[in-house]
Every structure is written in C-alpha cells, then in structure tokens.
Amino acid sequence: MTTYHFSVTVDGGFDAVVQKTKTALDAEGFRVLSEIDVAATMKERLGLESPNFLILGASNPQFSLKAVQTDPSIGVLLPFGVVVRENGNGRVIVDFTNPEKVLSLVDKPGVERLASEIRSRLEMVRDTLAGS
C-alpha cells in the first residue's frame, strides 16, 4: 500500500527551511500558488498557540496542463500540498503529498505515468532538502 505522503526532517530554523523548500521546488519547475499559515490562523481564529505550520500549494505548470487536458475535473486534486512544520525539538519536517496516491483516484489513461513523473520531481526536492 502506498502512503499518502513522504517526508524529510531538516535541521535549521523554520524560516530558512521554508525558503530552502521554495527554492528547491522552483528548481524542479514547481511554483508556489498558495501559502496557508495554519499556526497564525489557529491563533487568530481560536486563540491557540501552536508550532509553525505552513501549507504550500505547489504546482508544476507543465504537469498541471497535462493533467487537466486528461480530465478537467482533476483540478480538484491540484495543487499538491507541501507542509513545512516544526516538530517541537528544533527540527523542521517537510511533508509532500504523494501524487501517485492522490491521482490514483482518477481512472484515465496516462494519469498513472504522470503521477509517477510528478512524484519523481517532488522526491528530488526532498532529496535536495535532505542534503542541505
């Protein structure tokens, strides 16, 4: 069974890891389309203090185009989430959506191969962060 995500734990400050993640995503052709600061939202809406937790909506335009040409409704599964979060002991975890698992919901020819290509690119981002 394939899990819905994969991760890397990175030493360094939260803001530095966020920047490294964005740079590594960009190097693999991904653009960050959205940023959701979950910790700030929890504080604002619920008055709760929590460790830093940022959701980045990452999209590679070439892959997104192929996906929506295959099935326009696939857009509900895009962009892919990349979560940068503190784990409480001075380390930062970066979680990546597993495109193979998410896109397995779409039963169209070519989607499986596309999902594999996207996962390979996101794994390169993970590996870059692991080496930083």
ABEGO torsion letter per residue (X at the ends): XBBABBBBBBBEBAAAAAAAAAAAAAAAGBBBABBBBAAAAAAAAAGBBBBBBBBBBBBBAAAAAAAAAABAAAAAAOBBBBBBBBAGAGBBBBBBBBAAAAAAABBBBGAAAAAAAAAAAAAAAAAAAAAX
